[in-house]
């Protein structure tokens, strides 16, 4: 995994441009799925997938709640002492992008 490539994937156009919020969330979800790496403990991979599936991409819930809960779940993963440092950095990058999206939504 190349962290530079991952962070480049998260370089999204500003809110007013052609990418809508759902597309931006899909792109963030694809980056979250990159945590599915053998170097990452299984419980962290599972929790990242659950944060993505149960919150971020769950259209049955309000958009702001989806984003905020996904951020919260990812923050819990970041605080796990077993997460490899490069994936901790990835989670911080993801949370920064989710914060930008949440600001655009509100």
C-alpha positions in Angstrom: 0.0 0.0 0.0 1.3 3.4 -0.9 0.0 6.0 1.5 0.7 8.8 -1.0 -1.6 7.1 -3.6 -4.3 6.7 -1.0 -4.2 10.4 0.1 -4.2 11.4 -3.6 -7.4 9.4 -4.0 -9.0 11.6 -1.3 -8.2 14.8 -3.2 -11.7 15.6 -4.1 -13.1 18.6 -5.9 -14.6 21.4 -3.8 -18.2 21.0 -2.9 -19.6 23.2 -5.6 -18.1 21.1 -8.4 -19.5 18.1 -10.3 -19.1 15.5 -7.6 -22.2 15.2 -5.3 -22.0 14.2 -1.7 -23.0 10.5 -2.3 -20.2 10.2 -4.8 -17.7 11.7 -2.4 -18.9 9.2 0.3 -18.4 6.3 -2.1 -14.9 7.5 -2.8 -14.1 7.7 0.9 -15.6 4.3 1.4 -13.3 2.9 -1.3 -10.3 4.3 0.6 -11.7 2.8 3.9 -11.8 -0.5 2.2 -8.0 -0.2 1.7 -7.6 -0.9 5.4 -8.4 -4.5 4.4 -4.8 -5.4 4.5 -3.1 -8.4 6.1 -0.8 -6.0 8.2 -4.0 -4.7 10.0 -5.4 -6.9 12.7 -8.7 -8.6 11.8 -10.8 -6.8 14.4 -9.7 -3.4 13.0 -10.4 -4.5 9.5 -13.9 -5.8 10.5 -14.7 -2.6 12.4 -13.6 -0.4 9.5 -15.9 -2.4 7.2 -18.7 -2.1 9.6 -18.3 1.6 10.0 -18.4 1.9 6.2 -21.4 -0.5 5.7 -23.5 0.3 8.8 -23.0 4.0 8.8 -21.3 5.8 5.9 -23.1 4.0 3.1 -26.4 3.3 4.9 -28.9 5.4 3.1 -31.6 4.5 5.6 -30.1 7.1 8.0 -29.8 10.8 7.9 -26.7 12.0 6.0 -25.2 14.0 8.8 -25.7 11.2 11.3 -24.1 8.7 8.8 -21.0 10.8 8.4 -20.6 11.7 12.1 -21.0 8.1 13.2 -18.5 6.8 10.6 -16.1 9.4 11.9 -16.6 8.3 15.5 -16.1 4.7 14.7 -12.9 5.4 12.7 -11.7 7.5 15.6 -12.1 4.5 17.9 -10.0 2.5 15.5 -7.3 5.2 15.4 -7.0 4.9 19.2 -6.5 1.2 19.0 -2.8 0.5 20.1 -2.6 -2.4 17.6 -3.1 -0.4 14.4 0.0 0.0 12.3 1.1 3.6 12.1 0.6 4.1 8.4 -3.1 3.0 8.7 -3.5 5.4 11.7 -2.4 8.1 9.3 -4.9 6.9 6.7 -7.7 7.0 9.2 -6.8 10.6 10.1 -6.8 11.5 6.4 -10.2 9.9 6.0 -11.6 11.7 9.0 -10.4 15.0 7.7 -12.2 14.4 4.4 -15.4 13.3 6.2 -15.2 16.5 8.2 -15.0 18.5 5.0 -18.0 16.7 3.6 -20.0 17.1 6.9 -19.3 20.8 6.8 -20.6 21.0 3.2 -23.7 19.1 4.3 -24.5 21.3 7.2 
